[in-house]
């Protein structure tokens, strides 16, 4: 089993970003970037990723797709949507944080995270600092956001955080982001697949870190 073959199988089986799973059509425009911020906040809690994704989908299905719409909803509506997605353990606190975070984003950046991108100008520390001001967005949440946003903010790529590298280790892959990105590129060329990009690689590696079944499945097929 070669490292490239392992990456080929990993990407073909688990190469879906969490944003895509949550129904976010990620583009460099205010609304999907805000939706990614919400998703990253939800994913950063000590709760199953599938529950966080379901909660994000529920919020968005109830119209809370922008900071204006989030503030326009009531606290109880946010609690109910989170509960609908199964996000019950942290629903009341998170409902408050979502309202506060939307207000902060509107005040500081006019609801547009591209202003934070411009302010950071490729500096991940500045980007992390700005994202970290969002209520509930600790280091884990900021890493999740950067991991996914590299699909549309290429200056952040290749970004593979500790969780992604943990997945690489479990799969017996190198711990170097540059080497992993190279393996992914080689795998895509071998399969003549569309460019999936580092965000897809990062998400697939995180899935391996979180779920032993993913590791076993990839090992059995590689």
SULWO-V622907 format. One line per field, one symbol per residue. ss: DSSP state (H for helix, E for strand, - for the rest). phi: phi as a letter, one per 20 degrees, with the letter a starting at -180 (. if undefined). burial: I if it has 16 or more other C-alpha atoms within 10 Angstrom, else O. A space follows every 50 residues. Layout:
BEGIN
ss = ???
phi = ???
burial = ???
END
This chain:
BEGIN
ss = --HHHHHHHHHHHH---HHHH--------HHHHHHHHHHHHHH-----HH HHHHHHHHHHH-----HHHHHH--HHHHHHHHHH------HHHHHHHHHH HHHHHHHHH----HHHHHHH---HHHHHHHHH------HHHHHHHHHHH- ---HHH-----HHHHHHHHH------HHHHHHHHHHHHHHH-----HHHH HHHHHHHHHH-HHHHHHHHHH-
phi = .efffgfgfgffececfffffeneefbecgffffffffgfffffffbfgf ffffffffgffenedbgfffffeegfffgffffgeneefdffffgfffff fffffffeclmcffffgffflnefffffffffffgneegfffffffgeff fcdffeeedcegffffffffemefeegfffffffffffffeleffenfff gffffffffecfgfffffffef
burial = OOIIIIIIIIIOOIIIIIIOOIIIOIOOOIIIIIIIIIIIIIIIIOOOII IIIIIIIIIIOOOIIIIOOIIOOOIOIIIIIIIIIIIIOIIIOIIIIIII IIIIIIOOOOIIIIOIIOOIOOOIOOIIOIIIOIIIIIOIIIIIIIIIII IIOOOIIIIIIOIIIIIIOOIOIOIOIOOIIOIIIIIIOOOOOOOIIIII IIIIIIIIIIOOOIIOOIIOOO
END
